[in-house]
Amino acid sequence: MADSILSLKNLSVGYDEPLITNINVEVFPGEIIAILGPSGIGKTTLIRTISGLVRPLSGSFELKVEKRGGLGYIPQRLGLVRHATVAHNVSLGARTRIEFSLNMWKERSERTMDALRMLGIAEKSNEPVRRLSGGQQRRVATARTLAQKPQLMLADEFLGELDHSNVEIVFKAVQTLVENGTAVIMVEHHEDNAQLFATRIWNIKDDTLEDFSLEQWNNRSHGGEEE
Amino acid sequence: MKYRLFAIIFILLFLAWNTLNGLIEGDWGRLEGGFENLSVFFSESMWPPNWSVLEARSYPVCESDIEFFCSVGYIGMMETIKIAFVATILGFIGALFFSSLAARNLVPLYVAIPVRILLSATRSLPSLIWAILFVIVIGFGPLSGVLAMTFYTVGYLGKLQYETFEGMANDSLEASRAMGLSRSSILLNVVIPENSNHLLSQLMFMFEYNVRHGTVIGIVGAGGIGYYISTYLKFLQYEKVFALLILIFVVVVIIDLLSMMVRSFVNDEGDVRRPTWLNFILSPKDE
């Protein structure tokens, strides 16, 4: 098995009070992990900690990705530049490297256009993001990560509010990243989505993270139903 | 709620009145005859305005076909507008640099605080004092005016800009930081585009402000129409001063309308649109 790209060791996350404690898990390339659990239990805090935006309360985590562009992050409010165009937003993902040559600039343009086409928003490329619908904005945020090609993608409820067709478009794009070795950690509210796309489930219960393979999770769910 | 508001206004007015009374040591007699003095001064010294300020000067000889272009009013006003234009552009760029180092959501506190102190210091000297300093350092003329107003613009716009940056939604900053964008890239590709509407509005306001203040700094020899005002004041030619003041008023109103027009191309949401004639008079919000 390949080396892990993220390992959490005795990690406790939270702001003043710990929300999730003593997390010990590893993440490997190509995995899709869905974090499930009730609202306010610390799912967002966990991925904000991994993304470096919140300091861990105790313990540590090791992120073995490139410093620039190795981590893709889609926050709950998507993190788009609302007054800029769709193309500008998507190209941000490909701007993580310093461009020294015309070839690098061309490559950025190509990556941007490829991502726009894949998410079906190429015809909207010159429109300001704020004019798009919520579903289209989610596609822009996903295209940004696609253009970035990160080693680890963190997404906070980015499938929420999407209709079935949009979920499929977005997830097809995520799948291309995964096929190239990107690991995905996403906070999910809908267990159905998690079961459709994830390979692993992190279930947050009380202040503990329970790590399941999809098979274990499905068996547990069925077991629960039978009880 | 309404009574509370009246009570607050009453208390504030009472405090202001009391403070003023303290300042003038209760000598309200000074106001007696004030209006009479003003009307005598206005009717005997300032009225009618002497419009010869819009005619060609006797020296140097006018080479233009249109006399107005060789007049004191036109030459002085154009110099003031040019000084304000250059100072606003230079000041705006300088302010962007400093404000990006002063916004607490963009840089650590140990960088933001010294830069804020620097901006406060620059702002605490009015452009008139900057003009006096530069006239002492580099002599009379428009360059002193440009430098004076550039410094003041950096201090003033810098504050407006960093407060705008601090008010922006945090999610786009967090996403770009997590993605590993450099600080300069975040500023150029996230912060400035997201706040472009406000920045444009502030830029236009500052230009208008600099034109108004450009007339004042000329009085201390930093170029522009203020130089001529100061000269006419020295020679007690108040009717010429009055004509120049009317000219300044007209130019400021025109710039104000132009500023509204430019801003009306961009609506609250930042969409570019075609302004209507009404936008020349009313700001978009008032429609």
Boltz contact constraints between the chains, C-beta under 6 A:
constraints:
  - contact:
      token1: [A, 51]
      token2: [B, 178]
      max_distance: 6.0
  - contact:
      token1: [A, 53]
      token2: [B, 174]
      max_distance: 6.0
  - contact:
      token1: [A, 67]
      token2: [B, 180]
      max_distance: 6.0
  - contact:
      token1: [A, 68]
      token2: [B, 180]
      max_distance: 6.0
  - contact:
      token1: [A, 69]
      token2: [B, 180]
      max_distance: 6.0
  - contact:
      token1: [A, 71]
      token2: [B, 178]
      max_distance: 6.0
  - contact:
      token1: [A, 73]
      token2: [B, 175]
      max_distance: 6.0
  - contact:
      token1: [A, 73]
      token2: [B, 178]
      max_distance: 6.0
  - contact:
      token1: [A, 75]
      token2: [B, 171]
      max_distance: 6.0
  - contact:
      token1: [A, 75]
      token2: [B, 174]
      max_distance: 6.0
  - contact:
      token1: [A, 75]
      token2: [B, 175]
      max_distance: 6.0
  - contact:
      token1: [A, 77]
      token2: [B, 171]
      max_distance: 6.0
  - contact:
      token1: [A, 79]
      token2: [B, 171]
      max_distance: 6.0
  - contact:
      token1: [A, 79]
      token2: [B, 172]
      max_distance: 6.0
  - contact:
      token1: [A, 79]
      token2: [B, 175]
      max_distance: 6.0
  - contact:
      token1: [A, 81]
      token2: [B, 172]
      max_distance: 6.0
  - contact:
      token1: [A, 81]
      token2: [B, 190]
      max_distance: 6.0
  - contact:
      token1: [A, 81]
      token2: [B, 193]
      max_distance: 6.0
  - contact:
      token1: [A, 81]
      token2: [B, 194]
      max_distance: 6.0
  - contact:
      token1: [A, 83]
      token2: [B, 193]
      max_distance: 6.0
  - contact:
      token1: [A, 83]
      token2: [B, 194]
      max_distance: 6.0
  - contact:
      token1: [A, 83]
      token2: [B, 196]
      max_distance: 6.0
  - contact:
      token1: [A, 83]
      token2: [B, 270]
      max_distance: 6.0
  - contact:
      token1: [A, 84]
      token2: [B, 193]
      max_distance: 6.0
  - contact:
      token1: [A, 92]
      token2: [B, 189]
      max_distance: 6.0
  - contact:
      token1: [A, 95]
      token2: [B, 185]
      max_distance: 6.0
  - contact:
      token1: [A, 96]
      token2: [B, 179]
      max_distance: 6.0
  - contact:
      token1: [A, 96]
      token2: [B, 180]
      max_distance: 6.0
  - contact:
      token1: [A, 96]
      token2: [B, 181]
      max_distance: 6.0
